[in-house]
Amino acid sequence: MKTPGYVDPESLPFELGTIITDTKTGKHYKLLSVLGEGSYAVVYMARCSDDGTKYAIKCLSKLDLTPRQLHLQRTELEIHESVCPHPHIVTLYAHFETRDWMFLVMEHVAGPDLYDYITQHPAFNANQEERRFAEATRLFEQMIDAVAHIHALKAYHRDLKPENFILGADGNLKLADFGLATHESLSVDFECGSKPYMSYENRNAELNPNDPTIYGPRVDYSPRLSDVWALGVLFLNLLFAQSPWNDPS
């Protein structure tokens, strides 16, 4: 899910100002702005007309999806709901469906995401090594706390990256976007996630299309260990305020 710059209003599935009604509770949510866009979803900031609280509402289209893609969307909902509440995970408060759409009503976290924080915050200035190390350690401990909680529930995120960690107004991290999450202890969903944070076994076929001997045969991989790999890359991001790869792709 990427944060948009300019958003063409005609490309949005729902116009700003649209009222979305929870089909279970009857609560009404007015869409105020766009927080992010993905292949099948748009996240809006919305205000509940019942109490004035602001939420992030993820609108997932069910149109033209394969059974596998629809399964992933329902798995996202199930896993996200199961890992809440947790102080370092964006809370999923409610969910409901219409014929063509799924709606996830989530905690609105002000931001920025971790990518913007690393690239813009003075704590990650090249001349502030001690301050950068202290802040990197603080944030990484929160990442570990969130991921360890998910893994303890036999769930695996599979898309850990700076853009999926959001800082709240209190300066603490919240993990978001469970769109690729799984309960599978072994997976054959290769190239799953964001390339700079994929484990080698996840990227095996792409890296070695004709030679399976270097990283092993393309059979399956562990989503749990892939999450651990991604955490290691994230820690290097935090320590050095940049990707550890010369070519992030």
MOQUIVEN-V661659 format. One record per pair of residues at least 12 apart in sequence whose ideal C-beta (glycine too) atoms are under 7 Angstrom apart, sorted by the first residue. I is the first residue (numbers start at 1). J is the second residue. D is the distance in whole Angstrom. If there is no record, write none. Layout:
I/J/D ; I/J/D
//
This chain:
1/36/4 ; 1/38/5 ; 1/41/7 ; 1/43/6 ; 1/177/5 ; 2/36/6 ; 2/37/6 ; 3/35/7 ; 3/36/5 ; 3/113/7 ; 4/34/6 ; 4/36/7 ; 4/37/5 ; 7/34/5 ; 12/34/7 ; 12/42/6 ; 13/42/6 ; 13/59/6 ; 13/61/7 ; 14/31/6 ; 14/59/7 ; 16/31/6 ; 16/32/7 ; 16/33/7 ; 17/30/7 ; 17/31/7 ; 18/31/5 ; 20/46/7 ; 20/57/7 ; 20/103/6 ; 22/94/6 ; 22/96/5 ; 23/96/5 ; 23/97/7 ; 23/98/7 ; 24/96/5 ; 27/48/6 ; 27/50/5 ; 28/49/4 ; 28/50/7 ; 29/46/4 ; 29/47/7 ; 29/48/6 ; 29/55/7 ; 29/57/6 ; 30/46/6 ; 30/47/5 ; 30/49/6 ; 31/44/4 ; 31/46/5 ; 32/44/7 ; 32/45/5 ; 32/46/6 ; 32/47/6 ; 33/45/5 ; 35/56/6 ; 40/60/6 ; 40/61/5 ; 40/65/7 ; 41/58/5 ; 41/59/6 ; 41/60/5 ; 42/59/5 ; 43/56/6 ; 43/57/7 ; 43/58/5 ; 44/57/5 ; 44/59/7 ; 45/108/6 ; 54/108/5 ; 55/93/7 ; 55/105/5 ; 55/106/6 ; 55/108/5 ; 56/106/5 ; 56/107/7 ; 56/108/5 ; 57/103/6 ; 57/104/7 ; 57/105/6 ; 58/104/4 ; 58/106/7 ; 59/101/6 ; 59/103/6 ; 60/73/5 ; 60/101/7 ; 60/102/4 ; 61/100/7 ; 61/101/6 ; 62/100/6 ; 62/101/6 ; 62/102/6 ; 63/100/5 ; 72/179/7 ; 73/102/6 ; 75/181/6 ; 75/182/7 ; 76/178/5 ; 76/179/5 ; 76/181/6 ; 77/95/5 ; 77/102/7 ; 77/104/6 ; 79/155/5 ; 79/178/5 ; 79/181/4 ; 80/92/5 ; 80/178/4 ; 82/153/6 ; 82/155/7 ; 83/149/6 ; 83/150/5 ; 83/153/6 ; 83/155/6 ; 86/146/6 ; 86/149/5 ; 88/142/5 ; 88/145/5 ; 88/146/4 ; 88/172/7 ; 88/173/6 ; 88/174/6 ; 88/175/6 ; 89/146/5 ; 89/174/6 ; 89/175/5 ; 90/106/5 ; 90/107/5 ; 90/109/6 ; 90/166/7 ; 90/174/5 ; 90/175/7 ; 90/176/4 ; 91/106/7 ; 91/107/4 ; 92/104/6 ; 92/106/5 ; 93/105/5 ; 93/106/7 ; 93/107/7 ; 109/166/4 ; 109/168/5 ; 109/174/5 ; 110/168/6 ; 110/169/5 ; 111/166/5 ; 111/167/6 ; 112/167/6 ; 113/162/6 ; 113/163/5 ; 113/165/7 ; 113/166/5 ; 114/162/4 ; 114/165/4 ; 114/167/7 ; 114/173/7 ; 115/162/4 ; 115/163/5 ; 117/167/6 ; 118/162/6 ; 118/237/6 ; 118/238/7 ; 118/241/5 ; 123/135/4 ; 124/241/4 ; 132/241/7 ; 133/239/7 ; 136/238/4 ; 136/239/5 ; 139/173/6 ; 139/238/6 ; 140/235/5 ; 140/238/6 ; 142/172/6 ; 142/173/4 ; 143/165/7 ; 143/173/6 ; 143/231/6 ; 143/234/6 ; 144/231/7 ; 146/175/4 ; 147/160/7 ; 147/227/6 ; 147/231/6 ; 151/224/6 ; 154/183/6 ; 155/181/6 ; 155/183/6 ; 156/181/6 ; 156/182/5 ; 156/223/4 ; 156/224/5 ; 156/227/5 ; 157/178/7 ; 157/181/5 ; 157/227/6 ; 158/180/4 ; 158/181/6 ; 158/182/6 ; 158/192/5 ; 158/193/5 ; 158/223/5 ; 158/226/6 ; 158/227/7 ; 159/177/6 ; 159/179/7 ; 159/180/5 ; 159/193/5 ; 159/194/6 ; 160/197/6 ; 160/227/6 ; 160/230/4 ; 160/231/6 ; 160/234/6 ; 161/194/5 ; 161/197/5 ; 162/234/7 ; 162/237/6 ; 164/176/5 ; 164/177/5 ; 180/192/6 ; 180/193/6 ; 182/223/6 ; 184/223/6 ; 185/222/7 ; 186/220/4 ; 186/222/6 ; 187/220/6 ; 187/221/6 ; 187/223/5 ; 188/220/5 ; 190/202/6 ; 190/204/7 ; 190/205/6 ; 190/218/7 ; 191/203/6 ; 191/206/6 ; 195/249/6 ; 196/233/7 ; 196/243/6 ; 196/245/6 ; 196/248/4 ; 197/230/4 ; 197/233/5 ; 198/226/7 ; 199/221/7 ; 199/225/7 ; 199/226/4 ; 199/229/4 ; 200/215/5 ; 201/215/6 ; 201/216/7 ; 201/221/4 ; 202/221/5 ; 202/226/5 ; 204/216/7 ; 204/218/5 ; 205/218/5
//
